[in-house]
Amino acid sequence: QVQLQESGPGLVKASETLSLSCTVSGGSISSYYWSWIRQPPGKGLEWIGYISYSGDSKYNRALKSRVTMSVDTSNKDVSLKLSSVTAADTAAYFCASSARIRDSSGWSIYFEYWGQGTLVTVSS
Amino acid sequence: QSVLTQPPSASGTTGQRVTISCSGTRSNIGRNTVSWYQHLPGTAPKLLIYRNNQRPSGVPDRFSGSTSGTSASLAISGLQSEDEADYSCAIWDDSLDGYVFGTGTKVTVL
């Protein structure tokens, strides 16, 4: 079974870059797309973007100018960088495996495996 | 503000059936498939339903999903105390060219 573990600083200063890592174990990094999802305190889930092992990526348009994702296949690691953070970026950040299928039913994208999440607070 | 609208809350007593709606648009529901997630504060969300009505292994058959037009529903039959959680629908939106989550529904077991 795929297991995911996020890691990174829990506190980031405003205007700086948030950097998180997600280590994949128990499965092949080439079998899925990998997404980052966040949940601000008291709010709903927000998709940040996804990336494949080959680098195929798509980001949330609202965050696109500040987001960079990458995959290190040798270390089975997926990273997220979010630049110019503000207090609005304070959230629990999750990485998740993304099934991505297109057929007669349209796009089927869903997240089967999730990391436990890591809380990132942006301080002023 | 999400393009997928859910009621903020739903409730029922143990054993009852609870239904959660997810209202979308022609650029998402009806064009692509819906998934549903259960999440508790401080824990990772759990996939309950994918491809509109499919349950992953290990998810009880008390949980079922359906779609009609530009709306989707999650039904929980035989409500149990451990079902008290937040539930979110989610889908790929062709107009946004991105993935969207619903506004979320908190289910309370009375």
Interface residues (C-beta under 8 A of the other chain):
Chain A: S35 I37 G44 L45 E46 W47 Y50 K58 Y59 N60 R61 F94 A99 I101 S105 G106 W107 S108 I109 Y110 F111 E112 W114 G115 Q116 G117
Chain B: S2 R31 N32 T33 S35 Y37 H39 T43 A44 P45 K46 L47 Y50 R51 N52 P56 S88 A90 I91 W92 D94 L96 D97 G98 Y99 V100 F101 G102 T103 G104
